[in-house]
Amino acid sequence: MPFRYFIKQLLLPPGILFIFLLLAWWLRRSRPRLACACFVAGLGGLWLMSMPRAVQLAAHALEQEPALSAEQWPQLARRADAIVILGAGRERGDPAWGGEDQPTGVNLERVRYAARLAKASGLPVLTSGGLHYGSPPSEAWIMATSLQNDFGVPTRWQEGASRTTWENATMSAEILKAQGIHRVVVVTQAWHMPRARWSFEHAGLDVVSAPVGFLGIDNARPLGGWMPEGKAFWQSGQLLNEAVGLVGYRLFYR
């Protein structure tokens, strides 16, 4: 597996939080104060990331683009020339589907929303997403198959080589510009939209944001969302990864 994968897992939660807890145990006798600080950081981080309320507040800071209203969907053809759906991983070899890879829940949410937009506007669709550690099929193919089989929407282009949001943008731009297309509707999660829009605009495309899957809204959880939940921990990890990615892109892709 790529070296980048291991570094990412160690430096981002939960990896870094478990490292803090291991350090706390290792230093408990030689450096008790430092051990205490590591324990607080590790346990406190695990607690905070499991809070739905913390997810809501963090997502609200990232979700800067408003949702499109249903009344705007038919008018998208006046503002753009194509719809681009960004990949969001896959479920490997699901037996329920004959062992074929399937879109993740997040990916399917994007596909479903893009299908509605495509039917309302008549715009053609490009799916963007590469291979999983080099093994086919591409995320672009998986999304295109779901679009056709589940929603009756054909895919005109597939960009199946990208591995990052930056590559989603640059490689999609190459395909679309060759067709004379410079205005696109980008479909991705609301918390991912700032980095996606930034990347596509730097690739020379005009962007209409079509965010979906908002997390920064009222979570409607008991006790105001301050009870730990496993789902919240996963969501916190996604948001933290996005915040780090957004800062990194603006530092390294200028």
Beta strands, then each sheet from edge to edge (+ up, - down):
strand 1: 82-86
strand 2: 90-94
strand 3: 100-103
strand 4: 125-128
strand 5: 157-159
strand 6: 183-189
strand 7: 206-212
sheet 1: 5+ 4+ 1+ 6+ 7+
sheet 2: 2+ 3-
end
